[in-house]
Amino acid sequence: MALKKPAERQDLIVATVDFTFADIATTAVAVPAMELPPNAIVAGGDIVVTTVWNTGTTAALAVGDVTTTNRYVAAADLKALGRTALTLTGFTVTSVQKLLSLLPTYVGGAATTGAARLTVHYYIKARGTHPAG
């Protein structure tokens, strides 16, 4: 049997959200960050720390959803400038897991500085916006 080559193509959709230490101030409390549509599949993205968190010992951030709190990032280091790539699993978002959340874990004193950006690249399964051969 021959493989049917799909003619549909689509651009990646990019969503970003900027946040600071004040937005995710409480350890172990998930904060809603963005909503993805059902049938979305994350194809890329990252967390970029632009201003370090000045907590006492550690500051880590997980990115996930209601089912798996660290589906896309297990523990980004918020105490260091830099980029943490999202983990790409091929997971298809459902109406239950459509809300991405940030889950901070802090050890030590509360932060008084810190800023970062979450960027998510995704496409929607079975959606065609451009025909191709």
Residue frames as a rotation matrix with the C-alpha (Angstrom) as fourth column:
MET 1
0.589 0.808 0.000 0.00
0.808 -0.589 0.000 0.00
0.000 0.000 -1.000 0.00
ALA 2
-0.258 -0.664 0.702 1.37
0.629 -0.667 -0.399 3.44
0.733 0.338 0.590 -0.92
LEU 3
-0.459 0.008 -0.889 1.71
0.783 -0.469 -0.408 6.13
-0.420 -0.883 0.209 1.68
LYS 4
0.467 0.664 0.584 -0.78
0.818 -0.575 -0.001 8.96
0.335 0.479 -0.812 1.14
LYS 5
-0.659 -0.746 -0.091 1.16
0.742 -0.627 -0.236 12.21
0.119 -0.223 0.968 1.08
PRO 6
0.303 0.809 -0.503 -0.88
0.827 -0.485 -0.283 15.01
-0.473 -0.331 -0.816 2.67
ALA 7
-0.078 -0.260 0.962 -1.04
0.803 -0.589 -0.094 18.22
0.591 0.765 0.255 0.66
GLU 8
0.837 0.485 0.256 -2.00
0.244 -0.747 0.619 20.44
0.491 -0.455 -0.743 3.59
ARG 9
-0.363 -0.914 -0.179 0.59
0.714 -0.150 -0.683 22.61
0.598 -0.376 0.708 5.31
GLN 10
0.819 0.571 0.058 0.41
0.406 -0.648 0.644 25.08
0.405 -0.504 -0.763 8.17
ASP 11
-0.023 -0.797 0.604 2.63
-0.262 -0.578 -0.773 27.62
0.965 -0.176 -0.196 9.84
LEU 12
-0.434 -0.155 -0.888 3.76
0.797 0.394 -0.458 27.13
0.420 -0.906 -0.047 13.41
ILE 13
0.595 0.612 0.520 1.78
0.150 -0.721 0.677 29.18
0.789 -0.325 -0.521 15.89
VAL 14
-0.492 -0.832 -0.255 3.86
0.528 -0.052 -0.847 30.98
0.692 -0.552 0.465 18.50
ALA 15
0.719 0.674 0.168 2.58
0.208 -0.440 0.874 32.04
0.663 -0.594 -0.457 21.93
THR 16
-0.468 -0.879 -0.092 4.62
0.410 -0.124 -0.903 33.93
0.783 -0.460 0.419 24.52
VAL 17
0.803 0.594 0.034 4.08
0.263 -0.405 0.876 35.10
0.534 -0.695 -0.481 28.06
ASP 18
-0.336 -0.864 0.376 6.40
-0.053 -0.381 -0.923 37.27
0.940 -0.330 0.082 30.13
PHE 19
0.770 0.565 -0.297 6.39
0.268 0.137 0.954 36.82
0.580 -0.814 -0.046 33.89
THR 20
-0.092 -0.770 0.632 8.24
-0.542 -0.493 -0.680 37.98
0.835 -0.405 -0.372 36.98
PHE 21
-0.876 -0.323 -0.359 9.01
0.134 0.552 -0.823 36.72
0.464 -0.769 -0.440 40.47
ALA 22
-0.759 0.623 0.191 5.79
-0.541 -0.439 -0.717 38.39
-0.362 -0.648 0.670 41.68
ASP 23
-0.016 0.786 -0.618 3.65
-0.952 0.178 0.250 36.37
0.307 0.592 0.745 39.23
ILE 24
0.442 0.076 -0.894 4.88
-0.024 0.997 0.073 33.01
0.897 -0.011 0.443 40.56
ALA 25
-0.043 -0.518 0.854 5.67
-0.760 -0.537 -0.365 33.94
0.648 -0.665 -0.371 44.14
THR 26
0.340 0.285 0.896 4.41
-0.887 0.415 0.204 30.88
-0.314 -0.864 0.394 46.03
THR 27
-0.707 -0.688 -0.162 6.37
-0.706 0.677 0.208 27.63
-0.034 0.261 -0.965 45.96
ALA 28
-0.949 0.233 0.214 4.55
0.235 0.972 -0.016 24.50
-0.212 0.035 -0.977 44.76
VAL 29
0.033 0.974 -0.225 1.52
0.183 -0.227 -0.957 26.48
-0.982 -0.009 -0.186 43.51
ALA 30
-0.504 -0.176 0.845 0.84
0.826 0.189 0.532 26.11
-0.253 0.966 0.050 39.79
VAL 31
-0.210 0.365 -0.907 0.05
-0.104 -0.931 -0.350 29.37
-0.972 0.020 0.233 37.98
PRO 32
0.509 0.448 0.735 -1.89
0.671 0.329 -0.665 29.28
-0.540 0.831 -0.133 34.68
ALA 33
-0.379 -0.774 -0.508 0.29
0.159 -0.595 0.788 30.74
-0.912 0.218 0.348 31.90
MET 34
-0.567 0.231 -0.790 -1.40
-0.797 -0.396 0.456 30.11
-0.208 0.889 0.409 28.54
GLU 35
0.212 0.725 0.656 -4.09
-0.255 0.689 -0.678 28.04
-0.943 -0.024 0.331 26.88
LEU 36
-0.862 -0.421 -0.283 -3.46
-0.407 0.242 0.881 25.84
-0.303 0.874 -0.380 23.85
PRO 37
0.054 0.934 -0.354 -6.29
-0.999 0.053 -0.012 24.64
0.008 0.354 0.935 21.60
PRO 38
0.396 0.134 0.908 -7.33
-0.263 0.964 -0.028 20.98
-0.880 -0.228 0.417 21.62
ASN 39
0.855 -0.156 0.495 -5.32
0.477 0.611 -0.632 18.92
-0.203 0.776 0.597 19.10
ALA 40
0.723 -0.689 0.036 -2.28
-0.640 -0.689 -0.341 21.20
0.260 0.224 -0.939 19.47
ILE 41
0.763 -0.619 -0.187 1.13
0.643 0.757 0.119 19.55
0.068 -0.211 0.975 19.50
VAL 42
0.772 -0.552 -0.314 4.07
-0.315 -0.763 0.565 21.46
-0.551 -0.338 -0.763 20.96
ALA 43
0.847 -0.451 0.281 6.87
0.487 0.445 -0.752 21.57
0.214 0.774 0.596 18.38
GLY 44
-0.221 -0.957 0.186 9.34
0.679 -0.288 -0.675 23.86
0.700 -0.022 0.714 20.13
GLY 45
0.673 0.417 0.610 9.83
-0.046 -0.800 0.598 26.64
0.738 -0.431 -0.520 22.59
ASP 46
-0.302 -0.849 -0.434 11.72
0.607 0.181 -0.774 27.61
0.736 -0.497 0.460 25.70
ILE 47
0.876 0.293 -0.383 11.96
0.481 -0.581 0.656 29.50
-0.030 -0.759 -0.650 28.94
VAL 48
-0.026 -0.883 0.468 14.45
0.579 -0.395 -0.713 32.36
0.815 0.252 0.522 28.84
VAL 49
0.505 0.073 -0.860 15.50
0.823 -0.340 0.455 33.89
-0.260 -0.938 -0.232 32.17
THR 50
0.340 -0.316 0.886 16.25
0.507 -0.731 -0.456 37.59
0.792 0.604 -0.088 31.58
THR 51
-0.034 -0.349 0.936 16.69
-0.744 -0.617 -0.257 38.65
0.667 -0.705 -0.239 35.23
VAL 52
-0.559 -0.261 -0.787 17.80
0.137 0.907 -0.398 36.07
0.818 -0.330 -0.472 37.80
TRP 53
0.688 0.725 -0.034 15.70
0.034 0.014 0.999 35.17
0.725 -0.689 -0.015 40.82
ASN 54
-0.320 -0.836 0.446 17.49
-0.460 -0.274 -0.844 36.17
0.828 -0.476 -0.297 44.02
THR 55
0.796 0.606 0.006 15.96
-0.342 0.441 0.830 33.53
0.500 -0.663 0.558 46.29
GLY 56
0.575 -0.552 0.604 18.01
-0.730 -0.013 0.683 32.13
-0.369 -0.834 -0.410 49.16
THR 57
-0.183 -0.672 0.717 19.13
-0.272 0.736 0.620 28.74
-0.945 -0.082 -0.318 47.80
THR 58
-0.879 -0.094 0.468 17.30
0.374 0.475 0.796 27.46
-0.297 0.875 -0.383 44.72
ALA 59
-0.061 0.881 -0.469 14.57
-0.515 -0.430 -0.742 28.51
-0.855 0.196 0.480 42.34
ALA 60
-0.941 -0.185 0.283 13.34
0.105 0.635 0.766 25.99
-0.321 0.750 -0.578 39.78
LEU 61
-0.216 0.887 -0.409 10.39
-0.775 -0.410 -0.480 26.10
-0.594 0.213 0.776 37.41
ALA 62
-0.723 0.139 0.677 8.39
0.395 0.887 0.240 23.27
-0.567 0.441 -0.696 35.86
VAL 63
-0.498 0.620 -0.606 6.06
-0.827 -0.549 0.118 23.75
-0.260 0.560 0.786 32.89
GLY 64
-0.972 0.208 0.111 3.19
0.226 0.955 0.193 21.36
-0.066 0.213 -0.975 32.39
ASP 65
-0.418 0.904 0.087 -0.53
-0.444 -0.287 0.849 20.91
0.793 0.316 0.521 32.56
VAL 66
0.198 0.612 0.766 -3.19
-0.968 -0.004 0.253 19.63
0.158 -0.791 0.591 34.94
THR 67
0.954 0.189 -0.232 -2.27
-0.184 0.982 0.041 15.99
0.236 0.003 0.972 34.27
THR 68
0.417 -0.895 -0.157 1.53
0.900 0.431 -0.070 16.20
0.130 -0.112 0.985 34.17
THR 69
0.893 0.058 -0.446 2.95
0.235 -0.906 0.351 19.25
-0.384 -0.418 -0.823 35.94
ASN 70
0.060 -0.932 -0.358 6.36
-0.393 -0.352 0.850 18.88
-0.918 0.090 -0.387 34.28
ARG 71
0.654 0.302 0.693 5.31
0.421 0.616 -0.666 17.66
-0.629 0.727 0.276 30.82
TYR 72
0.882 -0.229 0.411 7.34
0.302 -0.395 -0.868 20.32
0.361 0.890 -0.279 28.97
VAL 73
-0.027 -0.913 0.408 10.05
-0.389 -0.366 -0.845 21.38
0.921 -0.181 -0.345 31.46
ALA 74
0.306 0.075 -0.949 11.12
0.657 0.705 0.267 19.47
0.689 -0.706 0.166 34.56
ALA 75
0.615 -0.165 -0.771 13.21
0.663 -0.421 0.620 22.12
-0.427 -0.892 -0.149 36.33
ALA 76
0.387 -0.472 0.792 14.43
0.500 -0.614 -0.611 25.30
0.775 0.632 -0.002 34.65
ASP 77
-0.178 -0.553 -0.814 16.98
0.979 -0.184 -0.088 27.13
-0.101 -0.812 0.574 36.84
LEU 78
0.712 0.544 0.444 15.60
0.574 -0.815 0.079 30.60
0.405 0.199 -0.893 37.57
LYS 79
0.767 -0.486 -0.419 18.77
0.145 -0.504 0.852 31.62
-0.625 -0.714 -0.316 39.40
ALA 80
-0.393 -0.906 0.157 20.80
0.370 0.000 0.929 31.68
-0.842 0.423 0.335 36.17
LEU 81
0.092 0.338 -0.937 20.45
-0.731 -0.615 -0.294 33.72
-0.676 0.712 0.191 33.00
GLY 82
-0.869 -0.487 -0.086 19.82
-0.392 0.572 0.720 31.58
-0.302 0.660 -0.688 29.98
ARG 83
-0.074 0.798 -0.598 17.52
-0.965 0.093 0.244 29.34
0.251 0.595 0.763 28.00
THR 84
-0.667 0.016 0.745 15.87
-0.255 0.934 -0.249 26.03
-0.700 -0.356 -0.619 28.84
ALA 85
-0.744 0.377 -0.551 14.32
-0.551 0.120 0.826 24.27
0.378 0.918 0.119 25.83
LEU 86
0.193 0.874 0.445 10.90
-0.936 0.300 -0.182 22.66
-0.293 -0.382 0.877 26.17
THR 87
-0.746 -0.302 0.594 10.80
-0.192 0.951 0.242 18.87
-0.638 0.066 -0.767 26.10
LEU 88
-0.250 0.633 -0.733 9.00
-0.967 -0.124 0.222 17.70
0.050 0.764 0.643 22.96
THR 89
-0.606 0.073 0.792 6.92
-0.330 0.883 -0.334 14.61
-0.724 -0.464 -0.511 23.58
GLY 90
-0.921 0.354 -0.161 4.48
-0.067 0.263 0.962 14.61
0.383 0.897 -0.219 20.64
PHE 91
-0.668 0.699 -0.254 1.64
0.573 0.266 -0.776 14.83
-0.475 -0.663 -0.578 23.16
THR 92
-0.568 0.602 0.561 -1.68
0.374 -0.419 0.828 15.93
0.733 0.680 0.012 21.60
VAL 93
-0.969 0.208 0.134 -3.41
-0.233 -0.590 -0.773 18.51
-0.082 -0.780 0.620 23.80
THR 94
-0.450 0.887 -0.109 -6.96
0.767 0.446 0.461 17.64
0.457 0.124 -0.881 24.84
SER 95
0.196 0.603 0.773 -9.67
-0.013 -0.787 0.617 19.84
0.981 -0.130 -0.146 26.30
VAL 96
0.896 0.090 -0.434 -8.52
0.406 0.227 0.885 18.61
0.178 -0.970 0.167 29.75
GLN 97
0.226 -0.923 -0.312 -4.81
0.830 0.015 0.558 19.47
-0.510 -0.385 0.769 29.36
LYS 98
0.440 0.000 0.898 -5.16
0.773 -0.508 -0.379 22.69
0.457 0.861 -0.223 27.34
LEU 99
0.929 -0.070 0.364 -3.97
-0.214 -0.903 0.372 25.06
0.303 -0.424 -0.854 30.09
LEU 100
0.133 -0.950 -0.282 -0.18
0.530 0.308 -0.790 25.28
0.837 -0.044 0.545 30.47
SER 101
0.972 0.212 0.104 0.99
0.014 -0.493 0.870 26.18
0.236 -0.844 -0.482 33.95
LEU 102
-0.025 -0.976 0.218 4.17
-0.296 -0.201 -0.934 27.33
0.955 -0.088 -0.283 35.67
LEU 103
0.902 0.289 -0.320 5.04
0.170 0.442 0.881 25.45
0.396 -0.849 0.350 38.86
PRO 104
0.184 -0.881 0.436 7.84
-0.544 -0.460 -0.701 27.08
0.818 -0.108 -0.564 40.90
THR 105
0.752 -0.094 -0.652 9.87
0.555 0.622 0.551 25.38
0.354 -0.777 0.520 43.61
TYR 106
0.340 -0.606 0.719 11.82
-0.403 -0.785 -0.471 27.65
0.850 -0.129 -0.511 45.95
VAL 107
0.491 -0.293 -0.820 14.23
0.821 0.470 0.324 26.91
0.290 -0.833 0.471 48.77
GLY 108
-0.651 -0.716 -0.252 15.36
0.759 -0.604 -0.243 29.82
0.022 -0.350 0.937 50.91
GLY 109
-0.491 0.419 -0.764 14.04
0.209 -0.794 -0.570 33.35
-0.846 -0.440 0.302 51.18
ALA 110
0.527 0.791 0.311 11.48
0.585 -0.072 -0.808 34.89
-0.617 0.608 -0.501 48.88
ALA 111
-0.349 -0.636 0.689 12.69
0.937 -0.241 0.252 36.49
0.006 0.733 0.680 45.65
THR 112
0.258 0.384 -0.887 12.64
0.306 -0.903 -0.302 40.26
-0.916 -0.193 -0.351 45.13
THR 113
-0.147 -0.254 -0.956 13.97
-0.847 -0.467 0.254 40.12
-0.511 0.847 -0.146 41.55
GLY 114
-0.653 -0.154 0.741 13.42
0.179 0.920 0.348 37.84
-0.736 0.360 -0.574 38.61
ALA 115
0.248 0.723 -0.645 11.94
-0.685 -0.340 -0.644 37.92
-0.685 0.601 0.411 35.10
ALA 116
-0.735 -0.428 0.525 11.54
0.036 0.749 0.661 35.39
-0.677 0.505 -0.535 32.30
ARG 117
-0.109 0.684 -0.721 9.62
-0.965 -0.248 -0.090 34.57
-0.240 0.686 0.687 29.13
LEU 118
-0.305 0.143 0.942 7.87
0.113 0.987 -0.114 31.35
-0.946 0.072 -0.317 28.15
THR 119
-0.232 0.213 -0.949 7.62
-0.938 -0.306 0.161 30.78
-0.256 0.928 0.271 24.38
VAL 120
-0.212 0.258 0.942 5.66
0.036 0.966 -0.256 27.87
-0.977 -0.021 -0.215 22.91
HIS 121
-0.569 0.039 -0.822 5.66
-0.818 -0.126 0.561 26.87
-0.082 0.991 0.104 19.22
TYR 122
-0.475 0.448 0.757 2.82
0.017 0.865 -0.502 24.55
-0.880 -0.226 -0.418 18.26
TYR 123
-0.813 0.379 -0.443 0.72
-0.506 -0.083 0.858 23.30
0.288 0.922 0.259 15.39
ILE 124
-0.114 0.865 0.488 -2.80
-0.769 0.234 -0.595 21.91
-0.629 -0.443 0.639 15.34
LYS 125
-0.766 -0.207 0.609 -3.20
0.051 0.924 0.378 18.33
-0.641 0.321 -0.697 14.19
ALA 126
-0.361 0.604 0.710 -5.16
0.889 0.454 0.065 17.83
-0.284 0.655 -0.701 10.94
ARG 127
0.568 0.482 -0.666 -5.32
0.266 -0.874 -0.406 21.57
-0.778 0.053 -0.625 10.21
GLY 128
-0.213 -0.633 0.744 -4.30
0.953 0.033 0.301 22.73
-0.216 0.773 0.596 6.76
THR 129
0.420 0.341 -0.841 -3.83
0.229 -0.937 -0.265 26.38
-0.878 -0.081 -0.472 5.88
HIS 130
0.023 -0.480 -0.877 -1.60
-0.858 -0.461 0.229 26.10
-0.514 0.747 -0.422 2.79
PRO 131
0.925 0.249 0.288 -1.86
-0.075 0.860 -0.504 23.58
-0.374 0.444 0.814 -0.06
ALA 132
-0.037 -0.947 -0.318 1.33
-0.900 -0.107 0.423 21.99
-0.435 0.302 -0.848 -1.35
GLY 133
0.398 0.210 -0.893 2.20
-0.785 0.581 -0.213 19.08
0.474 0.786 0.396 -3.63
